[in-house]
């Protein structure tokens, strides 16, 4: 009888250990990174995404305009005031000026690495308009004064941050001289076991066609897609069909969402309504639009 009771106890202990391990495996399988699409603090379009990993590391993509810097700073303070990786998609002031402001006045913010695939000053001088050249110069000066460098990413490069795989699927396209700055947008795919997100920056039609032909085109399909160039005049309908997203991220203010130049919906020259119609034909489960306020995706 004594041996039987000991055996029974051993079986109970073993079963409890198995259940505990299975529960831990289920719990771990449910963990994934959190993504926020931040709202614009000015009337303009901009792009700002913050990602927090399961172990509280923070990643930022772009950050927005100078007018978005204070809001972004407070948001990052709430996450510990430390950024593990900051990605700059391309040299436009609605994407990188908030970072420039925070480098000038960090207020305790620590940024470990800044990544990008930015063209050099000579290329910007040749192809940028006066405003683009001026903002790029200011950003470069802020980087230099802060004694920082933008680490150049290469096509096909892969980074891993706390369970997130970050794939570099597109880099600067200095040979594309139509819509040149936007078409040199960095394209990133971030994924873990639970979800994948494709960030397109402001890439245009020409850059999108190049992506479809590059060796990493099969890596483009993702659960979430950030709509290129704020959802208008970006990549083609065929490109989005190749991505096959279930969810859309629209970094788009209300006036651009409605193509409204002040004369009502549809009165502008932007292509947002056309792109919205493309996505309506696809099996999209949900759209996250910047003008609706902060979006949190878990």
Steps between C-alpha positions, in 0.01 A plus 500: 500500500783741590668448161167548325441834676851619411442404138167681498659814643775486238239477225315802641824702513586403142152592374518836678839572342369411153195728544723782623732465201205490260352810663830685471528400134148630431576823688823554305324426171250777577768762560581738220622854449274801539481758221373855528414732212532847649273790398629818342531803727483741205253531209754333271556142400782319680608149598584376849498140625617363834549130572551343842632145516383237745792589729437875477761599245390791283529556124400821320434549130536862385324708768340783305556872470664743741150579627455134597819484710350599837217246473742229394737585785222460758388175342852358513540613863204280582686204351821556696663782298733261319488405131690191391470571126378804307439455126484798261321405179603795281608866514171689519418735787168331583697186579830600663467848652360375833814290543716802422320700770543225757871472420533873568309476829481135610356565850644174625407300191763243407515370144730202454507465119376710209455314171419606146593487135537869429648650184809717534508880495616518137203292379260708708651817356440370148149358539340670800289814480601801717285392794625141490862613483455739791332246730758232411779741588337581834455130578862424409617784725289368789648153456853641488454732798362211706809298397283230354504308172225347293600136453458415134287194430550270202247316286422158646646582839320349798502626858353333808376694798344304785314249286419735213663432167556820304565442129632772272305446177567836335769766528580832330446498124737770382452402136127590515473868420121524475350586839858438619489561876186294561620221272812463717291397801629224724266198497490282810312186600469439873367166617484251782308173534168682537493782243690679225501868401631650175617863518524674163578860596411728209615272219342575164393301197851460355650385829212261552553341159867454584402329826281254312799403284769479767617170654298561817159552338375177655557654845260791435170324593408607854205515739519878529613752239581867556343677207770656283526879487220546754267295282517699179728512195711216633532142376257337257185300564687192372764557767242492780346189349844338515533595868155350580451688829220433745541842663598847371686774684415844361732782628248742355339823628127560448536741206720252313280204596205676335702662218368833622685818401241715675221446252363181651566129452658422164592861426878448519758370256615213721428136422388384844143416399631291211733308728223454756290345222785259418512382859121471522523233229738295716408290807621763747383430857574843644656832407684716752482867395719763665225765505292275729756537779771282646481137385630215716551156351593208725 
